[in-house]
Amino acid sequence: MAVRGALSKRVPNYLDAARAAREGLGPNWYKVLREVFDPPRSRALEESLALPRAIWEFGSKLVVTTNYDRVLKWSCPEWANLRSWDIEAPAELVRLLRDDLDYPTIWHLHGTIENAANLILTPDGYNRLYSTNDVRGAHYEAALTSLRHLLASHTLLFVGFSFEDTTFGDQLRWLEETFRGAGGPHYVLVREAERDRMRTRLQGLPLELLTYAEHGEPLVTRVREFATVCQQRPRTNL
């Protein structure tokens, strides 16, 4: 009932729903997480991997995701050389800050199902990563510092990102306030039918909207179009 109550609000509170689920499930919480986020590769329909494969076509050595699953790993064309980072990987993040990545890399900013106990999914986890409080934020200080470096020095394209997660949006507000609009630019892909609502949601954030007709093949085609354009231009920090 608590989970349904959090999700039935006019503005659903997903963090409260996750907290209620964790408290209600007790030890079964991690079993449910594995069932949801860690299915075997054999269960994945090949056509469902078209979008993550298109993302790899940009040629960037780094893909940052807030998803917990292995889909980006399954779809990486260089999977044999793929590197995967959990939330906090200090030595590896130093290489990111130096633009010194040799292999395709997935940074699971909110954790990975391979380490289910550390997922950023409930309010306490978000506080550990995004809090500016020295005590609560110290554990993930390298991660937050690296994220802010990326936002300030690189161009990011957000794919499948609703920005209902206000804590991540706060990092973009920090970017805008700190660098007075000099960071980025950053782009977010938005379904045409949701453009006006998304524009309202993103008001005040340093993001440019790029639209696509519909989920599925139209979105995949749009991502591949952008990937082709990026490949044709001189190398940039994308």
Residue, then its C-alpha position, 0 to 999 in steps of 0.5 A: m500500500a505504501v508503494r502504491g501510495a507513493l506511485s499514485k501521487r500526481v507527481p509520483n515519488y519513486l524514491d519513497a516507493a523504493r524505500a517502502a519496498r525495501e523496508g517491506l521486503g526485508p531480506n527479499w529486497y535483493k532477490v527482487l532486484r536481481e530478478v528485475f535487473d539481472p535477467p540472463r542474456s538469453r532472455a533479451l530480444e535482439e531488436s531490444l538492443a538496437l538503441p544501446r548499440a546505436i549509442w555505442e556508434f558515437g565512438s565515445k570511449l565513455v558511456v555514463t548510465t544511471n541504469y543498473d542492468r547489463v544491457l550496455k555491456w551486452s550491446c558493446p561491439e568491443w565487449a572483449n575490451l570493455r571496462s565497467w566502473d561502479i559508482e566510486a572508482p577513484a583510480e579509474l576516474v582520474r583517467l577520466l579527468r585526464d581524458d585518458l581512456d583507452y577502452p570502451t567504458i561504462w560508468h554506472l553512476h548509480g551502481t550496478i546490479e553486480n553490486a546490489a547492496n550499493l545501488i543508488l535507488t532509495p533516498d539514503g543512497y541519493n544523499r550519499l552521492y549527491s549531498t554537499n554535506d561533508v559527512r554524508g557526501a564523503h563516500y562518493e566524493a570522487a564520483l560527484t567531482s568527476l560528474r561535475h567535471l564532465l558536465a563542465s568540460h564535455t558535451l553530453l547527450f541524454v538518451g532515455f532520461s526523464f529528468e524526473d530525478t531532481t537530484f541529478g537536475d541539481q547538478l546541472r543547476w550547479l553547472e549553470e550557476t557556477f559557470r554562468g552558462a559557459g559549460g556544455p552544451h548538453y542535449v536531451l532527446v525528447r519524444e515530440a509528444e512530450r516536448d512541451r511538458m519536458r520543456t517546462r520540466l527543464q526550465g532553468l537547466p542548461l539543456e537543448l531539446l532534440t526531438y524524435a517522432e516515437h519510441g522504438e525504431p524512430l528513436v534508434t534512427r535519430v540516435r544513429e543520425f546524430a552518431t553519424v554527424c559526430q563521426q564526421r566532425p573533428r574529435t570533440n569531448l562528447 
